[in-house]
Amino acid sequence: MTTATLEKPAKVAMNGVDVPAFLATLGAVDGQRELARFTFRAEGNWIAGTHSQARMGNFHGAGGEQPRDCGHMIDGDHPAVLCGKDQGATPVEMLLAALSACITAGIGNIASIRQVRLESVETRVEGDIDLLGILGLDNTVRNGFEGISIQVRIKGDAGAEDLEKIVHQSVARSAVFDVLTNGVPVTVTAQAD
């Protein structure tokens, strides 16, 4: 009688994720942990009224400054009902979008590492806010969201339990979810010219 050794099949790129490169990156970072330190930046300018633009360009990470071929720009504004001209999403909507994007990206990566082929991932992120606080009409009301809810619909070639585990692992590893649920120190400096 002979004993055959069963080898695990090699993990392949899936769902738009280069899984072999991702795994190699994990190995490199595990071997040189200082490569995991990143600093992201956003720079903003007021346009008029409640309209502003924020740019995200180069960032520091993986041991050095990382250039981008082109930066990214987003417009922020308030809708007319909040005295704006609706030339961009509200800042709180951007926060909700960041949460959605972070969880969705994690789902894509985690499913790919587990070799689960995704058909679709849809998120709905809602935040409830009482504007009495931000408008300065009631100091007992907080300025930010009172609560945020996230609904995720996921379809793929795995069972419901496995797909739900992917979602929960993504939430557990989400940087944006962590910042929102655990807080982060923020320092503000101002310089008048």
Secondary structure, DSSP 4 states (H G I P E B T S, - for coil): ---PPPPPPPP--BTTB-HHHHHHHHHHHHHSGGGG--B---EEEEEETTEEEEEE--EEETTEEE--SS-EEEEE---GGGTS--SSB-HHHHHHHHHHHHHHHHHHHHHHHTTPPEEEEEEEEEEE--HHHHTTS-TTS-SS-SEEEEEEEEEESS-HHHHHHHHHHHHHH-HHHHHHHH-----------
